[in-house]
Amino acid sequence: MATTSFNKKTLGLEVGEPAVTPPSSDTQTSFLKKPKLAGAKSRKRDIPEGLWSKCEKCGNMIYDKELDANLKVCLKCQHHFPIGARERINALVETCSFEENDALMESVDVLQFTSKTSYAAKLEQYTSETNLKDAVCTGIGRIGKYRVALGVMDFGFMAGTMGSVVGEKLTRLIESATDKGLPVIIISTSGGARMQEGVFSLLQMAKTCGALAYHARNKLPYISVLTNPTLGGVMASFAGVGDLILAEPGATIGFAGRRVIESTTQSDLPPDFQTAEFLLEHGLIDSIVPRNDMKTRLCGYLDYLMEGREQQAALGK
């Protein structure tokens, strides 16, 4: 069958023009398939890493320099971000007044603990990440007019777990404070005892509490500050026996986890269970102190607790 033609006159010339025929089935045309646009999956702006942080509570984006200037506290909802041990120390003590003790003390794999990753390899990894030998930094520093024995735990080092080194460093700190007549302040954040050291980690609970008992016999104060989170063997030992127990807002505090307690007691727990606010209401802690106010409040508490010992605490001898 011949193709139908139409005649079209162009400038007086007759040209035969074939009719439009449908394309063959194997021919792809641009209008049959929607073109893919590059970057159409997400309309979010590319934000350079290390400049902004997102608050996990309110979702607010915060410029990192502003966050650091506010001691890692959200400017919108006052959520307290995690903070390292050295950052806390710098925020509390007077400039260049902190003298660190036992900085080179490090853990050893006494039990030859074996898992997917060896204990020794984990210690080396966390040491390089945090620039700490273990999960606590201890020393003598000045807060206001008082010299204090200060111990600060770091959750970034194996979740702040307490092993032999943590217990030994805190015990030495407390004993030094007892000899010098200084108050003790320990800022805790921990997931509990360190399972890689077994019973040796559990022994630290009794050792630290024993040192604090001798400290108390000398009528010297011990202030315990609980931060998010403080759990397990740390809360069941030195963190829970302070003459004054403070906590940061919203901190999770307790011994066992919520799921374990619910399954053991077969009961539903309140939504705010194990928070600092819940424990304040039920009398376990004495006060909730925001991070920005911590130094001022500690100075006020020391004025009261060290009455009559100001000169001794100031000299630290």
RACOR-V938675 format. One record per residue. RES is the residue in three letters. OMEGA is omega in degrees with one decimal (* if undefined). Layout:
RES	OMEGA
RES	OMEGA
This chain:
MET	-176.5
ALA	178.9
THR	-179.3
THR	-178.6
SER	175.9
PHE	178.5
ASN	-179.7
LYS	-179.1
LYS	177.3
THR	179.8
LEU	175.9
GLY	-179.9
LEU	178.1
GLU	-178.2
VAL	177.2
GLY	-177.9
GLU	-178.1
PRO	177.6
ALA	179.0
VAL	179.6
THR	-179.3
PRO	179.6
PRO	179.1
SER	-174.8
SER	-178.3
ASP	-179.5
THR	178.9
GLN	177.9
THR	-174.1
SER	-175.9
PHE	177.9
LEU	-176.8
LYS	-178.4
LYS	-177.9
PRO	177.1
LYS	179.2
LEU	-179.7
ALA	177.4
GLY	-178.0
ALA	-177.9
LYS	-176.5
SER	177.4
ARG	-179.4
LYS	176.1
ARG	175.2
ASP	-178.2
ILE	-179.9
PRO	179.3
GLU	177.0
GLY	179.8
LEU	-176.6
TRP	175.8
SER	179.6
LYS	178.3
CYS	-178.1
GLU	-179.5
LYS	-176.3
CYS	179.0
GLY	-178.6
ASN	175.6
MET	-174.0
ILE	175.9
TYR	-171.7
ASP	179.5
LYS	176.5
GLU	179.0
LEU	178.8
ASP	180.0
ALA	179.6
ASN	177.8
LEU	177.2
LYS	175.3
VAL	-178.2
CYS	-178.0
LEU	-176.0
LYS	-174.0
CYS	179.3
GLN	174.2
HIS	-178.2
HIS	176.4
PHE	173.2
PRO	-178.1
ILE	-177.8
GLY	-176.9
ALA	-176.7
ARG	176.0
GLU	178.5
ARG	-179.7
ILE	179.9
ASN	180.0
ALA	-174.3
LEU	-171.0
VAL	176.1
GLU	-174.2
THR	175.3
CYS	-178.8
SER	-174.5
PHE	177.3
GLU	-175.3
GLU	177.6
ASN	172.8
ASP	-176.0
ALA	-175.7
LEU	179.7
MET	-177.9
GLU	-176.8
SER	173.4
VAL	-176.7
ASP	-176.0
VAL	-175.6
LEU	-175.1
GLN	-175.7
PHE	-178.2
THR	175.6
SER	177.9
LYS	176.3
THR	-177.8
SER	179.8
TYR	179.8
ALA	178.7
ALA	177.7
LYS	178.2
LEU	179.7
GLU	179.9
GLN	-177.9
TYR	176.1
THR	179.3
SER	-177.9
GLU	-173.8
THR	-175.7
ASN	175.4
LEU	176.9
LYS	177.1
ASP	-167.8
ALA	178.1
VAL	175.5
CYS	-175.8
THR	177.7
GLY	178.9
ILE	179.3
GLY	-178.7
ARG	173.2
ILE	-172.8
GLY	-179.8
LYS	-174.7
TYR	167.4
ARG	-175.8
VAL	170.9
ALA	-170.7
LEU	173.7
GLY	-177.1
VAL	179.1
MET	-177.5
ASP	-178.4
PHE	-179.5
GLY	178.6
PHE	178.7
MET	178.1
ALA	177.3
GLY	-177.3
THR	-176.5
MET	173.3
GLY	-177.1
SER	-177.8
VAL	178.7
VAL	179.5
GLY	-178.5
GLU	-180.0
LYS	179.0
LEU	178.6
THR	177.7
ARG	178.2
LEU	-178.5
ILE	179.8
GLU	176.5
SER	178.4
ALA	178.4
THR	179.9
ASP	-175.7
LYS	-180.0
GLY	-177.1
LEU	171.6
PRO	178.8
VAL	173.1
ILE	177.2
ILE	178.0
ILE	-171.2
SER	165.7
THR	-170.3
SER	172.5
GLY	177.8
GLY	179.9
ALA	-177.1
ARG	-173.0
MET	-178.8
GLN	179.1
GLU	172.2
GLY	-175.3
VAL	179.1
PHE	177.1
SER	179.7
LEU	178.8
LEU	-178.6
GLN	178.8
MET	179.8
ALA	-176.4
LYS	-179.8
THR	179.4
CYS	176.7
GLY	178.1
ALA	178.6
LEU	177.7
ALA	176.6
TYR	177.0
HIS	-179.0
ALA	178.5
ARG	178.8
ASN	176.7
LYS	178.8
LEU	-174.6
PRO	174.2
TYR	178.5
ILE	178.3
SER	179.4
VAL	-177.5
LEU	179.1
THR	-173.3
ASN	-13.5
PRO	172.0
THR	-170.8
LEU	169.6
GLY	-173.7
GLY	177.8
VAL	178.6
MET	-179.1
ALA	179.6
SER	-170.1
PHE	-177.4
ALA	-175.4
GLY	-175.6
VAL	-178.9
GLY	170.8
ASP	176.8
LEU	-178.3
ILE	179.1
LEU	177.3
ALA	173.5
GLU	-179.2
PRO	175.1
GLY	-177.8
ALA	174.4
THR	-173.2
ILE	177.4
GLY	178.5
PHE	176.8
ALA	179.4
GLY	-176.8
ARG	-177.3
ARG	179.2
VAL	-178.5
ILE	-179.9
GLU	-179.8
SER	-179.8
THR	-176.9
THR	-178.6
GLN	-179.6
SER	177.4
ASP	-178.5
LEU	178.2
PRO	-178.7
PRO	-178.2
ASP	-178.7
PHE	179.0
GLN	172.2
THR	-179.8
ALA	-178.6
GLU	178.5
PHE	-177.8
LEU	174.8
LEU	-179.9
GLU	-177.2
HIS	169.0
GLY	-179.5
LEU	177.2
ILE	-174.3
ASP	-176.7
SER	172.5
ILE	-175.0
VAL	175.3
PRO	-175.7
ARG	-179.3
ASN	-178.8
ASP	-170.6
MET	-176.7
LYS	180.0
THR	-178.9
ARG	178.4
LEU	177.4
CYS	178.6
GLY	178.4
TYR	179.5
LEU	175.9
ASP	-179.1
TYR	-174.0
LEU	-177.2
MET	-180.0
GLU	-177.2
GLY	179.9
ARG	-175.7
GLU	-176.6
GLN	179.9
GLN	179.2
ALA	179.3
ALA	-179.4
LEU	-179.5
GLY	-178.1
LYS	*
